Amino acid sequence: MYVTDILAQPLATEGPANADRPGQAITSNWALMDDGQIEVGIWECGQGTFTRPPVEYDEMMFMASGRATVASADGEYDLTPGTTWVKSREWPCTWTVHQAVRKMYVIDRRPAATASPSVLANAYTWDVGTRVSHPKPLAGDPKQILRALWVHNGLEVGVWECEPGSFGISRDGYDEAMVILSGKATMNATNGQIFHLQAGSVLVTPQGFVGHWIIEETLRKVYVKVMRPA
């Protein structure tokens, strides 16, 4: 459940987004995880227009490349690299892909009420606030801060930033999917796995994961926490 570079990861071609328009909006996909309730992956779509009917899931998306316009009853959203957004279920829309887009997505199929969509134009430059020292550092004085964008139905989406240093990590009661926006770090798991993270890396750490961060260059990431009931 680890990709070194979201833009370089090979994907499997699926076909046109709308079957009645076979020559446009050709999609490709690569799933990092899918347990029947939560799906995390990378999706790409070529130029074209297609419609999406209401669906029975919430979806978080981080746009890694390309440009598209999504139109709904709420208005139009311009999606460019860095756009991070969450659309709730029962939200029909029409996509117009101007330049082939690639995104990381998290789909949540668990039953829930409908919520309003939330859109962050640019996660790279979003003001997340003033960093504060980590309460239990292992080395250095890593200062961190997070800011949530959307919290609903056990799903939390936001941006996290941290300065160099080291500290422990444990996923108690939740999975976390992340895409690294900038900086450099190593995540060491207690089972011996080592993940080297830099801009473009995608990682899913499941519930029960234990390890520690070594932040080498100030790191910024988009994160998605999936709360798992006991």
N, C-alpha and C positions, 0 to 999 in steps of 0.2 A: 504494500500500500504506500509506495514511494515512487516519485518521478523526479528525476534530477532537473528537468527543464520542460515546463509545460508546452513551450513552443516547438520543441524538438521531438516530443513523444509521438511515435507512429500510432495512427488510429485505424480502426476498421471501418471501411465504407459501408453505410447503411442504405443509401439511396435518397431519392428526393423527399423533401419534407412533406410535400403534398403529392400523392400518387398521380393526380390529374395534371400535374405540371412536371413531367419527367425530365425536362431539360434545365431545370433551375433549382436553386437552393438544395444542392446535394449535401447530405450530412454524413458525418463520420463520428465515431465514438470510441472511447476506451474507458471501461469501468475499473475503478480501484477497489470498490467494495459494493456489495448488494446483498443485504440480508432479508429482503422481502419487505422491509419497512423503510430502511434508509439506503439510499444509493448515492455514491460519490464517484465522479468521473470527469473526463475531459471530452468536450463536444466541439465539433467544428461544422460550419455551414458556409457554403459558397454563395455567390451572388444570386439574388432572386427574392420573390415574395411568397409568403405562405401564411396560413391562418392556423391558430391554435384554439380549439374549443375549450370550454371549462373542463378542468381536470380535478381529480380527487387527491391532490397533493400540493404542499407548499414547496417552493423551489428557491434556493439561493444561487446566485450566479456572480462570478467574478470574470469580467471581460479582459482577456489577456492580449487580444489583437483584433484588428479590423474595426468596422463601423457598421452599425445597424440602427434603424428607427423602429420602435415598437409602439403601435397605436392601440388604444383601448378606449373604453367609455370615460376613463379618467383623464385622457389626454395623450400626448406623445412623449416618449422618452428617447433621448439620443444616447446610444451606447457606444462608448469608445474605450480604448485601453485604460484600465483603472476603475471603470464604472463597476460598482458593486451594488447589487439590488436583490430584493426578495419580493417575489410575487406570491400571493396567497392563492389557494384553490378557488374554483369557480370564478376565474378571471380570464375571459376570452380576449384574445389579442391578435393583431396582425403584424408580422415581421416583414420589414424590407431591409434586406442585407445589401449594403452598398459596396463594402469590401469584405472579403471572406473573414468571418469571425471565428475566434476560438475562445472557449470559456472553461473554467472549472465550475462544476455544479454540485449541489447537494440537494437531493430530493427527499422529502419527508412524507411518507405515505400513511402515517399514523392518523387516526381520526381526530378531527379538530374543527373548531368554528373558523369561519372566514375572517381574515384581517386585512387591513389596508396594505397595499404595497409600500415599500420603502426603497428609496433610490439615493445612493451616494455617487455623485458625479465623478469623483477622483479619489480613490483610496490612497494614492501615493502622496497627496498633498493635504489630506484632511487633518485639521487641527485636533489632535487627540488629548491635548492638555499637557500639564507639567509632570514629568517623570518623578517618581519617588523611589527611595531605596527599597530593594527587596528585603523582606523581613528575615530571611534565613539564607544568606549567601554562603556558598562554599568557597568562593575565591573572589577577590575584588569587591567592588561596590556597585553591582548592577542596579541601575535605576530603570524602572519600568512604568508603563501606563497603558491602560486599555480604555476604549470607548465603544460602547455597544451601539449598534445601528438598529437592530430589530430583535425583539424578544417575544416569542409567541409559541405556544404548544411545545414547550421543552426544546426549542431551538433558539440559540443566541448567535447573532452574527455581529462582528465588529472588527476593529483594528487594534492591534497590540504592538507596542514598541518597547525595546529594551536596549540599554547600553551594555558595553562589554563587561564580562564577569561570568561567574558560574553559580548555579543553584539547582536544587533537586526539582523533580517533576513527577507528579502522579496523577493519573486520570481516575479519580474516585467518583463513580456514578455517572460518567459521561464519556462519549467519544469526542475527539476533536479532529476536524479537517482543517488544513491550513495551506495557504499559498504565500510564499515569501516574496515580498515586494522589493526589499533592498537589504543590504548588509550581508553578514556571513556568520554562520554558526555551525556547531556540531552538536547533535543530540545522541547521547549514549544511553542505550537501554540496559537494564540489569541483566538481560538474557544474552548480552554480548553484541547485539546489533548496533551499528553505528550509521548515522544518517548525516551526510554532509549537505548543509543547506545554504543556498544562495538565491539571488533573485531568479524567480521562475520555478523554484523547487516546490513540489506539492507532496504533502505527507498527511497520512491519516494515523492517529494514535488511538487505539481502541480503549474502551473501559478496562481498567486494571493495569494499564501501561505504567511502568515505573522506570525512572532513569534520571539523567541530569543534563541540563543545558551547559554548553560552553559558548558564550557569545563572543565572537572574535571582532566583529565590526557591528556597530549599532544596527539592530535588526528591526524591521517593520514587517508585519504580516497581516493578512486578512484571515480571521479565524471563524470557524463555525463549531459551536458546542452543541452536541446532541445529547440532551439529558436522558438518562436511562433509569426508569423507576426501579426501586429495590424489589 
